[in-house]
C-alpha cells in the first residue's frame, strides 16, 4: 500500500510539472529547482527528482550534471511534426469512433457544440478560454469513442504537447467559428454512420488548423 502511494505521488508530481511546462508556466531555458518545486507542491525532493528524470526522457527537461534541470520547450518543428502525424491519426480516430461511439458520448459532443456556439457569441473575458477548453474536450471524447487505448493514448499526448499552439489556432473569432462548424460536420457524419465522411472531415479539420498555424503539410 505504501509503495502504491509513493508511485501515485510520483505520478501526480510528474503530471503537474509536465502540465506547467506545456502550458507555459515555465519558460524555455528556465531552471527547475528541486527544493523550490518541492515546496510549491508540498512534497520532498525525491518525487520531484524522479519526475524531472522522467521529463528528461520525454524531452521536456534537460538535466545538466552538477548544474541542474532546465526546461526544453516544444519547438516549432516539434509542433509541425505533431500536427502532421495528427493529420494522419485524427481521421482514423473519427472513422473508428463512428463504429464504436455510444449514445452518451454523442450527447456529450452535442452539448459541447451547443456550449461552444454559446460562448462564440459572448464578448466576455473568459469566453475564448471556454471555447478553447471545449475544443479540447470534443477531441478527447472522440479519442475515447475510438475504442482504441493505443490510439487514445497517442492522440491525448499529442494534444497536450501542442496545447499552446492549439489555443493560438482558435484564438481568432473567425477560426474559432470555423472550428466549431467543422466539429459539427464531423459529428453529423458520425451520427449518420458514414465512416469515410467522418474520416475525411476530421483529416480536413486538422489540415485547416495547420494552415491557420502556417504549418506546411
N, C-alpha and C positions, 0 to 999 in steps of 0.2 A: 504493500500500500504506500509506504514511504517512497519507494523507488518510482511508483506511478506519479505521485505528487511532484517529485523532482522533475520528471520528464514533462509533466503538464506545465510546470512553472517555466522550464526552459523554452517550451514551445510558445508560451504566451509572451515571454520577453523577446524571443526571436520575431514573432509576428508584429509586435508593437514597434520595434526598431525598424523592421523592414517597411512597414506601412509609413512610418515617419520619413524614411528615405525616399520612398516612391511618391509621396505627396509633397515633397519639397520642404519639410520641416528642417531637415539637414541638407546643406548645400554641398555641391561637388567640391571635394578637397577638404571639407571640414573634418577636424579631428573628433573622434568619438572616444571620450574618456570613460573608462570602466567605472571609476568612482562616481563621476557625475551622473552617468546613466543609471547606476545602481541606486543612487539617492533619489533620482527622479521617479524611478519605477518601484522603489521600495523593496529592493532585493539586494542580495550580496553580489560581490564581483564575479563569483563563479558562473551563474547562469548568463550574465552579461558577456563574459569572456567566451563562453561556448556559443552564444548567439552570434557574436562577431565572427567567430571562425566559420560558422555555417553561412553567414552572409558573404564571407570571402569566397566560399565555394560557388555562390550564386553570381559573383562578380560585382556585388554592390558595395563591397568594402575591400580595401587593400590594407593588409597588415604589414607594416614595415618593422623588421626586427630592431629592438632597442629604441624605437621611436614611438610607435603607436598605431592605431587603426584610423583609417581615413576613408571618407565617403568617395566612391567612384560612381558618379551619377550615370543614368542611362544616356547614352549618346544619341545623336540624331540618326546615326547609322543603325543603332540598335532599334530605334523606333521604326525606321524604314523596313528593316528585316522582319520585325514582328508583324507589322501590318501586311507585308507581302505573304507571310505564312498564314496570317489570319484570313486573308482573302481566299485562300485555298480551303481552309478548315470551316469557316463560318457557313459556307454553302452546304457542306456535308452535314454540319450540325442541324441546319434548318431541315434538310432532307430527312434525317433520322428523327428529328422532333415531330415531323408530320406523321410518321409511323407510330410514335410512342407517346405523344403528348396526352395528358389527362384532361378531363373537363375542368378540374380545379386549376390547372396551370393555364388553360385557355382563359378562364375567368380572371386570373391574376394578370395576364397580359392585357386583357381588355381594360381592366382597371388602371393599369399603368399608362396606357394610351390616353384614357379619359383624363387622368390627372395631369399628364404631360401637356395636353391641349389646354387644360385649365390654366396651368402655370405659364404657358406660352403667351397668353393674353393678359397677364398681370404685370404691370410695370412697377414691380416692388422688389426691394432688396431681398435677396434670398431666393427669388423665383428661378433665376438662372441656375443656381446651385441645385434646386429641386429638380429641374429638367435634366441636369447632368446626372444626378443620382438615379432618377427614374430610367434614364437611358441605360445606365449600368445594370439596373435590376431587370430590365427587359431582356438583355443578353444573358444574364445569369440564369433566368428561368428557361431560356432556350437551351442553354448548356445542360441543365438538369433534365430537360424534356428529351434530349437526345438519347437518354438511357445508356450512355457510354461513359463509364467512370474515367477511362483514359482520355477521351476527347474533352470531357468536362474539366478535368484537372489541367490539361494543357491550355485550354482557352481561358480558364479563370486566371491562371498565372499570367498569361499574355495581357489580359485585361488590366491586371494590377500594374504591370510594368509600363503600360502606356497610359496610365490614368491621367496624368497631366496633359499629355498630348490630346487625349480624347476630350477633356474639358475645354481645351482650346478650340477643338474642331466644332463643338456645338455651342461655342460661346457667342456666336453672332445670331441674331434673330432669324435671318434667312435660313442659315444652315440648320438651326435647331428645328425650325418648322418643317424643313425638308426631311430631316432625320425622323421625326415623328410620323410623317406621311409614309416614309419608307417602311417603318416598323408596322404601320397599319396594313400596308400591302403584303408584307411577309406573313402577318397573322391571318389575313384573309385567305392566302394561298394554303396555309397550314389547315385552316378550318375546312377548306374545300378539298382537303386530302390530295392536293396537287403537289407532289414531291418535287418534280422538276422545276415548277414555277417558284416554289419556296426556295429551292437551292439557288436558282438564278437571281432572284431578288435579293437574297442575303449576300451573295457574292457582289452584286452591283452596289449594295449599300456600303460595303467596306471599300470598294473602289472609289466611291464618291467621297468617303471620309479621307482616303489617301489623296485624292485630288485637292480637297479642301486644305489639306496639310502640305500640299506641294510635294507629295511623295510620288515618284515615278514608279509605275508598275514594271 
